[in-house]
């Protein structure tokens, strides 16, 4: 289970919680140190708060620190959806253009680019679908003792 800490910011009358989490950066944990594109991208984009809606099974209150989690398998499926599908569609479109239409190099490159865009569009549509039942829905694991820093 991939875990992240969050703070309960609201509770709906039906018992649904709204939590906010600030995702942690993976920078500093590898041999590249500060010499990679991920760190530069993180500086540009910043670390934004993520707000999630979860079912409350712990009786949490507004201001409580909680731990939320997502199964590792769900993370792998999400990564495959985001990275692998656009790449596979790029190669498929380029292969079709090269094999069936006997396209020139420029046509193969354009078809590959179209496949990549189609894959990215598919991934975007999939990411906007409701998460319930997919295993991608974060779950509330436990409360954390201690006060929330102001």
Backbone as a chain_set.jsonl record, in Angstrom:
{"seq": "XXXXXXXXXXXXXXXXXXXXXXXXXXXXXXXXXXXXXXXXXXXXXXXXXXXXXXXXXXXXXXXXXXXXXXXXXXXXXXXXXXXXXXXXXXXXXXXXXXXXXXXXXXXXXXXXXXXXXXXXXXXXXXXXXXXXXXXXXXXXXXXXXXXXXX", "coords": {"N": [[0.86, -1.174, 0.0], [0.653, 2.137, -0.928], [1.298, 4.934, 0.939], [0.172, 8.09, 2.252], [0.219, 11.108, 4.099], [-2.458, 13.193, 5.293], [-4.786, 15.913, 5.852], [-7.879, 16.305, 7.425], [-10.305, 18.332, 6.069], [-12.969, 18.935, 5.733], [-16.271, 17.724, 6.491], [-18.942, 15.986, 5.195], [-22.552, 15.832, 5.594], [-23.369, 13.176, 5.108], [-21.3, 11.641, 5.992], [-19.032, 11.584, 4.466], [-15.643, 12.386, 3.907], [-13.518, 15.204, 3.273], [-10.25, 15.527, 2.374], [-6.999, 17.031, 2.49], [-3.88, 16.8, 0.934], [-0.375, 17.164, 0.646], [1.552, 16.212, -1.83], [4.572, 14.341, -1.543], [7.88, 14.948, -2.71], [9.978, 12.932, -4.784], [12.544, 13.599, -5.073], [15.995, 13.73, -4.209], [16.264, 11.233, -3.28], [17.672, 9.568, -4.922], [20.646, 8.614, -6.829], [21.173, 10.617, -8.643], [20.751, 13.003, -7.468], [20.458, 16.454, -7.397], [20.462, 16.777, -10.143], [18.594, 16.325, -12.265], [15.749, 16.166, -14.494], [13.326, 15.914, -13.177], [13.492, 17.212, -10.708], [13.815, 19.855, -11.565], [11.394, 20.242, -12.907], [9.652, 19.947, -10.759], [10.288, 22.237, -9.285], [9.34, 24.231, -10.973], [6.569, 23.647, -11.239], [5.792, 23.458, -8.608], [4.605, 22.321, -5.364], [1.553, 21.344, -5.173], [-1.506, 21.395, -3.302], [-3.503, 18.506, -2.914], [-6.822, 17.661, -3.13], [-9.079, 15.375, -1.827], [-11.927, 13.207, -1.856], [-13.245, 11.057, 0.495], [-14.552, 8.016, 1.959], [-15.569, 7.876, 5.319], [-14.399, 5.799, 7.72], [-13.43, 5.844, 10.196], [-14.34, 7.695, 11.993], [-13.342, 10.315, 11.943], [-12.481, 13.776, 12.592], [-12.8, 17.253, 11.643], [-9.709, 18.708, 10.967], [-8.186, 16.624, 11.91], [-5.26, 14.636, 11.523], [-4.633, 12.255, 9.087], [-3.909, 9.063, 7.556], [-3.795, 8.129, 4.253], [-4.253, 5.72, 1.617], [-3.232, 3.909, -1.363], [-3.467, 0.966, -3.262], [-0.516, -0.805, -4.389], [-0.696, -2.115, -6.865], [-2.674, -0.674, -8.175], [-1.358, 1.699, -8.59], [0.592, 0.875, -10.41], [-1.054, 0.118, -12.576], [-2.103, 2.632, -13.218], [0.231, 3.984, -13.986], [0.939, 2.48, -16.242], [-1.233, 3.073, -17.853], [-0.846, 5.798, -18.26], [1.776, 6.048, -19.353], [2.496, 3.763, -20.954], [0.366, 3.109, -22.786], [0.107, 5.432, -24.599], [2.616, 5.211, -25.842], [2.522, 2.648, -27.02], [0.391, 3.017, -28.814], [1.541, 4.952, -30.443], [3.611, 3.502, -31.733], [1.992, 1.577, -32.999], [0.351, 3.108, -34.766], [2.372, 4.224, -36.377], [3.473, 1.886, -37.423], [1.336, 0.874, -38.918], [1.088, 2.913, -40.797], [3.557, 2.677, -42.095], [3.528, 0.031, -43.033], [1.012, -0.687, -44.287], [0.171, 1.518, -45.816], [2.385, 2.252, -47.106], [3.849, 4.576, -46.51], [5.928, 7.512, -46.711], [8.89, 8.533, -44.87], [8.226, 10.893, -43.498], [5.441, 10.71, -43.386], [5.153, 8.432, -41.8], [6.235, 9.372, -39.437], [4.39, 11.42, -38.836], [2.068, 9.854, -38.514], [2.851, 8.339, -36.295], [3.077, 10.399, -34.401], [0.394, 11.166, -34.321], [-0.691, 8.847, -33.229], [0.498, 8.902, -30.684], [-0.689, 11.234, -29.637], [-3.354, 10.372, -29.683], [-3.213, 8.314, -27.801], [-2.517, 9.773, -25.49], [-4.805, 11.35, -25.264], [-6.689, 9.336, -24.793], [-5.748, 8.393, -22.301], [-6.188, 10.658, -20.778], [-9.002, 10.872, -20.844], [-9.621, 8.479, -19.508], [-8.597, 9.047, -16.987], [-10.401, 10.855, -16.012], [-12.685, 9.494, -15.493], [-15.042, 8.123, -13.109], [-13.571, 6.905, -10.102], [-14.441, 4.9, -8.438], [-14.656, 1.481, -7.661], [-12.544, 0.797, -9.282], [-10.187, 0.312, -8.036], [-8.428, 2.349, -7.846], [-9.216, 4.241, -6.089], [-8.376, 6.18, -3.346], [-8.04, 5.129, 0.064], [-9.053, 5.57, 3.466], [-6.818, 4.994, 5.986], [-5.802, 5.208, 8.693], [-5.879, 7.231, 11.716], [-3.601, 9.809, 12.666], [-1.715, 10.488, 15.5], [-1.266, 13.542, 17.326], [-0.926, 17.09, 16.91], [-2.057, 19.202, 14.253], [0.166, 21.057, 12.309], [0.078, 24.614, 12.173]], "CA": [[0.0, 0.0, 0.0], [1.346, 3.418, -0.978], [0.643, 5.758, 1.951], [0.428, 9.534, 2.272], [-0.519, 11.767, 5.177], [-3.389, 14.234, 4.848], [-5.532, 16.589, 6.916], [-9.322, 16.382, 7.161], [-10.672, 19.747, 5.97], [-14.429, 19.082, 5.768], [-17.053, 16.495, 6.615], [-20.296, 16.154, 4.695], [-23.544, 15.203, 6.475], [-23.486, 11.738, 4.867], [-20.124, 10.974, 6.541], [-17.918, 11.643, 3.533], [-14.591, 13.323, 4.306], [-12.651, 15.877, 2.313], [-8.906, 15.643, 2.941], [-5.984, 17.686, 1.656], [-2.543, 16.242, 1.084], [0.673, 17.782, -0.163], [2.39, 15.085, -2.257], [6.001, 14.468, -1.281], [8.73, 14.8, -3.878], [10.913, 11.814, -4.733], [13.892, 14.136, -5.266], [16.916, 13.558, -3.103], [16.321, 9.831, -2.909], [18.423, 8.753, -5.881], [22.039, 8.995, -7.018], [21.273, 11.802, -9.499], [20.723, 14.192, -6.626], [19.723, 17.578, -7.954], [20.823, 16.959, -11.545], [17.666, 15.638, -13.161], [14.617, 16.973, -14.936], [12.207, 15.832, -12.236], [13.641, 18.267, -9.719], [13.555, 21.128, -12.234], [9.961, 20.305, -13.142], [9.04, 20.173, -9.457], [10.471, 23.642, -8.911], [8.479, 25.053, -11.818], [5.167, 23.386, -10.945], [5.521, 23.574, -7.18], [3.9, 21.196, -4.744], [0.179, 21.785, -4.95], [-2.351, 20.569, -2.452], [-4.449, 17.622, -3.58], [-8.021, 17.511, -2.298], [-9.739, 14.116, -2.147], [-13.159, 12.86, -1.148], [-13.117, 9.679, 0.964], [-15.526, 7.513, 2.922], [-15.026, 7.875, 6.676], [-14.634, 4.593, 8.491], [-12.696, 5.994, 11.45], [-14.923, 8.722, 12.848], [-12.408, 11.439, 11.983], [-13.05, 15.115, 12.739], [-12.088, 18.292, 10.9], [-8.429, 19.024, 11.572], [-7.431, 15.409, 12.216], [-4.283, 14.128, 10.559], [-4.948, 10.877, 8.736], [-3.077, 8.428, 6.539], [-4.582, 7.559, 3.167], [-3.431, 4.799, 0.847], [-3.658, 3.347, -2.644], [-2.716, -0.278, -3.493], [0.584, -0.709, -5.351], [-1.167, -2.554, -8.175], [-3.409, 0.431, -8.792], [-0.35, 2.654, -9.05], [1.198, 0.319, -11.622], [-2.035, 0.243, -13.667], [-2.163, 4.041, -13.597], [1.456, 4.315, -14.722], [0.837, 1.856, -17.561], [-2.211, 3.837, -18.614], [-0.304, 7.105, -18.616], [3.016, 5.991, -20.125], [2.608, 2.665, -21.902], [-0.626, 3.166, -23.863], [0.477, 6.361, -25.667], [3.773, 4.686, -26.571], [2.069, 1.543, -27.863], [-0.391, 3.564, -29.93], [2.465, 5.629, -31.357], [4.228, 2.472, -32.572], [0.964, 0.94, -33.827], [-0.007, 4.01, -35.865], [3.522, 4.322, -37.28], [3.584, 0.6, -38.12], [0.274, 0.802, -39.925], [1.437, 3.851, -41.877], [4.704, 2.155, -42.842], [3.246, -1.256, -43.652], [-0.162, -0.772, -45.149], [0.036, 2.635, -46.742], [3.696, 2.48, -47.708], [4.089, 6.01, -46.348], [7.308, 7.976, -46.612], [9.326, 8.745, -43.481], [7.435, 11.979, -42.909], [4.102, 10.195, -43.11], [5.264, 7.524, -40.664], [6.431, 10.218, -38.255], [3.102, 12.061, -38.535], [1.168, 8.834, -37.991], [3.312, 8.05, -34.938], [2.664, 11.531, -33.558], [-1.06, 11.073, -34.145], [-0.91, 7.754, -32.288], [0.87, 9.381, -29.352], [-1.753, 12.144, -29.195], [-4.542, 9.56, -29.411], [-2.964, 7.634, -26.532], [-2.6, 10.754, -24.409], [-6.224, 11.69, -25.125], [-7.342, 8.2, -24.141], [-5.343, 8.397, -20.895], [-6.862, 11.776, -20.124], [-10.404, 10.486, -20.646], [-9.67, 7.446, -18.473], [-8.31, 9.643, -15.678], [-11.562, 11.644, -15.583], [-13.783, 8.591, -15.148], [-15.148, 7.881, -11.665], [-12.595, 5.926, -9.634], [-15.019, 3.855, -7.598], [-14.656, 0.146, -8.232], [-11.382, 0.575, -10.129], [-9.001, 0.071, -7.226], [-7.622, 3.573, -7.791], [-9.755, 5.139, -5.08], [-7.639, 6.159, -2.08], [-8.827, 4.737, 1.224], [-8.62, 6.088, 4.754], [-6.2, 3.874, 6.691], [-5.735, 5.417, 10.146], [-5.609, 8.578, 12.203], [-2.256, 10.03, 13.19], [-1.785, 11.275, 16.735], [-0.523, 14.795, 17.295], [-1.624, 18.273, 16.405], [-1.748, 19.625, 12.895], [0.872, 22.336, 12.325], [-0.687, 25.722, 11.591]], "C": [[0.906, 1.237, 0.0], [0.598, 4.36, -0.038], [1.084, 7.217, 1.851], [-0.36, 10.131, 3.423], [-1.348, 12.912, 4.613], [-4.07, 14.827, 6.075], [-6.998, 16.65, 6.5], [-9.709, 17.857, 7.169], [-12.176, 19.972, 6.001], [-15.072, 17.713, 5.906], [-18.458, 16.798, 6.134], [-21.276, 15.446, 5.623], [-23.675, 13.689, 6.295], [-22.261, 10.957, 5.363], [-18.934, 10.934, 5.606], [-16.931, 12.716, 3.981], [-13.956, 13.98, 3.094], [-11.309, 16.039, 3.006], [-8.006, 16.37, 1.951], [-4.634, 17.091, 1.983], [-1.596, 17.025, 0.189], [1.617, 16.659, -0.561], [3.87, 15.365, -2.023], [6.781, 14.245, -2.571], [9.659, 13.609, -3.689], [12.354, 12.3, -4.857], [14.731, 13.969, -3.999], [17.07, 12.104, -2.711], [17.117, 8.975, -3.877], [19.832, 9.313, -6.061], [22.195, 10.265, -7.864], [21.268, 13.084, -8.685], [19.88, 15.278, -7.26], [19.954, 17.797, -9.428], [19.898, 16.206, -12.489], [16.489, 16.56, -13.496], [13.453, 16.963, -13.971], [12.291, 16.947, -11.202], [13.351, 19.632, -10.345], [12.062, 21.309, -12.487], [9.212, 20.568, -11.844], [9.162, 21.606, -8.99], [9.542, 24.549, -9.705], [7.011, 24.89, -11.415], [4.812, 23.583, -9.482], [4.818, 22.339, -6.66], [2.521, 21.673, -4.356], [-0.547, 20.832, -4.009], [-3.295, 19.743, -3.313], [-5.616, 17.44, -2.631], [-8.791, 16.284, -2.773], [-10.982, 13.92, -1.294], [-13.102, 11.377, -0.798], [-14.274, 9.306, 1.871], [-14.853, 7.438, 4.286], [-15.401, 6.585, 7.379], [-14.001, 4.675, 9.871], [-13.32, 6.987, 12.415], [-14.003, 9.921, 13.0], [-13.165, 12.76, 12.082], [-12.223, 16.097, 11.918], [-10.821, 18.658, 11.675], [-7.594, 17.81, 11.934], [-6.428, 15.111, 11.115], [-4.587, 12.657, 10.341], [-3.93, 10.366, 7.723], [-4.02, 7.803, 5.523], [-3.669, 6.656, 2.35], [-4.086, 4.353, -0.431], [-2.841, 2.069, -2.84], [-1.642, -0.103, -4.565], [0.152, -1.096, -6.754], [-1.922, -1.465, -8.914], [-2.44, 1.472, -9.325], [0.312, 2.162, -10.342], [0.244, 0.401, -12.81], [-2.134, 1.686, -14.145], [-0.944, 4.466, -14.39], [1.433, 3.711, -16.116], [-0.123, 2.632, -18.448], [-1.593, 5.142, -19.123], [0.891, 7.028, -19.558], [3.006, 4.949, -21.237], [1.62, 2.771, -23.06], [-0.278, 4.196, -24.939], [1.662, 5.863, -26.499], [3.376, 3.552, -27.503], [1.251, 2.04, -29.056], [0.487, 4.31, -30.927], [3.1, 4.608, -32.302], [3.203, 1.801, -33.493], [0.592, 1.825, -35.011], [1.137, 4.118, -36.867], [3.691, 3.027, -38.077], [2.546, 0.447, -39.204], [0.612, 1.711, -41.098], [2.581, 3.304, -42.724], [4.344, 0.884, -43.613], [2.124, -1.25, -44.665], [-0.234, 0.336, -46.18], [1.339, 2.96, -47.452], [4.064, 3.969, -47.68], [5.582, 6.306, -46.316], [7.635, 8.228, -45.147], [8.521, 9.838, -42.789], [6.037, 11.525, -42.537], [4.093, 9.246, -41.921], [5.423, 8.325, -39.376], [5.129, 10.912, -37.855], [2.108, 11.063, -37.957], [1.563, 8.452, -36.561], [2.93, 9.15, -33.975], [1.167, 11.516, -33.303], [-1.408, 9.959, -33.165], [-0.582, 8.16, -30.863], [-0.212, 10.314, -28.807], [-3.041, 11.383, -28.88], [-4.395, 8.834, -28.073], [-3.043, 8.571, -25.347], [-4.045, 11.192, -24.181], [-6.996, 10.584, -24.436], [-7.019, 8.183, -22.65], [-6.046, 9.517, -20.138], [-8.338, 11.454, -19.858], [-10.534, 9.441, -19.542], [-9.457, 8.037, -17.085], [-9.486, 10.456, -15.149], [-12.776, 10.785, -15.242], [-13.865, 8.44, -13.631], [-14.227, 6.738, -11.241], [-13.225, 4.757, -8.909], [-15.059, 2.526, -8.347], [-13.434, -0.166, -9.07], [-10.138, 0.205, -9.343], [-8.114, 1.286, -7.109], [-8.101, 4.545, -6.718], [-8.91, 5.055, -3.809], [-8.581, 5.788, -0.936], [-8.208, 5.329, 2.482], [-8.086, 4.916, 5.567], [-6.218, 4.038, 8.209], [-5.575, 6.894, 10.45], [-4.198, 8.64, 12.746], [-2.384, 10.88, 14.429], [-0.93, 12.516, 16.591], [-1.337, 15.897, 16.661], [-1.171, 18.583, 14.984], [-1.003, 20.945, 12.976], [0.075, 23.417, 11.626], [-0.003, 26.32, 10.41]], "O": [[1.809, 1.358, 0.828], [-0.605, 4.566, -0.199], [2.198, 7.529, 1.431], [-1.484, 9.709, 3.694], [-0.997, 13.518, 3.601], [-3.946, 14.311, 7.186], [-7.318, 17.002, 5.364], [-9.472, 18.558, 8.153], [-12.623, 21.087, 6.269], [-14.513, 16.693, 5.504], [-19.094, 17.744, 6.599], [-20.877, 14.549, 6.366], [-24.054, 12.99, 7.235], [-22.189, 9.743, 5.175], [-17.922, 10.309, 5.923], [-17.325, 13.811, 4.381], [-13.87, 13.382, 2.022], [-11.228, 16.616, 4.091], [-8.223, 16.329, 0.74], [-4.284, 16.901, 3.147], [-1.974, 17.488, -0.887], [2.401, 16.192, 0.264], [4.358, 16.469, -2.268], [6.382, 13.446, -3.418], [10.079, 13.311, -2.571], [13.286, 11.502, -4.757], [14.229, 14.057, -2.879], [17.925, 11.774, -1.89], [17.229, 7.767, -3.674], [20.166, 10.362, -5.509], [23.237, 10.918, -7.809], [21.724, 14.128, -9.153], [18.725, 15.051, -7.617], [19.679, 18.884, -9.937], [20.359, 15.526, -13.406], [16.279, 17.59, -12.855], [12.667, 17.91, -13.946], [11.278, 17.556, -10.857], [12.707, 20.473, -9.719], [11.526, 22.401, -12.304], [8.244, 21.329, -11.828], [8.244, 22.138, -8.366], [9.018, 25.526, -9.17], [6.293, 25.879, -11.266], [3.655, 23.846, -9.151], [4.481, 21.429, -7.418], [2.344, 22.33, -3.33], [-0.246, 19.641, -3.934], [-3.82, 20.225, -4.318], [-5.427, 17.102, -1.462], [-9.116, 16.157, -3.953], [-11.069, 14.403, -0.165], [-12.931, 10.534, -1.679], [-14.902, 10.173, 2.48], [-13.711, 6.994, 4.4], [-16.58, 6.312, 7.608], [-14.024, 3.707, 10.631], [-12.864, 7.105, 13.552], [-13.9, 10.484, 14.09], [-14.334, 12.851, 11.707], [-11.087, 15.806, 11.545], [-10.862, 18.886, 12.884], [-6.409, 17.949, 12.236], [-6.705, 15.305, 9.931], [-4.776, 11.904, 11.296], [-3.19, 11.141, 7.116], [-4.925, 7.047, 5.878], [-2.448, 6.808, 2.386], [-5.306, 4.401, -0.584], [-1.633, 2.082, -2.605], [-1.825, 0.646, -5.525], [0.582, -0.479, -7.728], [-1.822, -1.348, -10.135], [-2.669, 2.06, -10.382], [0.56, 2.948, -11.256], [0.665, 0.713, -13.923], [-2.236, 1.936, -15.346], [-1.059, 5.22, -15.357], [1.861, 4.353, -17.075], [0.129, 2.828, -19.637], [-1.798, 5.532, -20.273], [1.015, 7.851, -20.466], [3.462, 5.225, -22.346], [2.001, 2.545, -24.209], [-0.359, 3.86, -26.12], [1.706, 6.068, -27.712], [3.833, 3.494, -28.645], [1.402, 1.543, -30.172], [0.208, 4.302, -32.126], [3.129, 4.81, -33.515], [3.516, 1.491, -34.643], [0.525, 1.344, -36.143], [0.903, 4.106, -38.075], [4.012, 3.063, -39.265], [2.841, -0.055, -40.288], [0.444, 1.329, -42.256], [2.571, 3.455, -43.946], [4.814, 0.689, -44.734], [2.278, -1.755, -45.777], [-0.663, 0.101, -47.31], [1.384, 3.848, -48.304], [4.52, 4.538, -48.672], [6.391, 5.457, -45.941], [6.76, 8.146, -44.285], [8.178, 9.709, -41.613], [5.509, 11.91, -41.495], [3.152, 9.243, -41.127], [4.821, 7.999, -38.353], [4.802, 10.985, -36.671], [1.383, 11.384, -37.015], [0.694, 8.263, -35.71], [2.505, 8.875, -32.853], [0.718, 11.818, -32.197], [-2.323, 10.111, -32.356], [-1.304, 7.803, -29.932], [-0.607, 10.197, -27.646], [-3.739, 11.712, -27.922], [-5.351, 8.752, -27.301], [-3.581, 8.204, -24.303], [-4.464, 11.383, -23.04], [-7.857, 10.848, -23.597], [-7.909, 7.982, -21.824], [-6.452, 9.34, -18.989], [-8.855, 11.732, -18.775], [-11.456, 9.509, -18.729], [-10.065, 7.584, -16.115], [-9.557, 10.72, -13.949], [-13.783, 11.299, -14.754], [-12.861, 8.613, -12.94], [-14.118, 5.728, -11.937], [-12.592, 3.71, -8.777], [-15.446, 2.464, -9.514], [-13.29, -1.297, -9.533], [-9.129, -0.18, -9.934], [-7.143, 1.27, -6.353], [-7.454, 5.562, -6.469], [-8.746, 3.97, -3.251], [-9.771, 6.1, -0.972], [-7.0, 5.557, 2.552], [-8.809, 3.951, 5.814], [-6.604, 3.119, 8.93], [-5.198, 7.695, 9.595], [-3.664, 7.643, 13.23], [-3.087, 11.891, 14.419], [0.025, 12.532, 15.815], [-2.318, 15.646, 15.961], [-0.052, 18.265, 14.582], [-1.471, 21.871, 13.638], [-0.54, 23.163, 10.591], [-0.519, 27.262, 9.809]]}, "num_chains": 1, "name": "protein.A"}
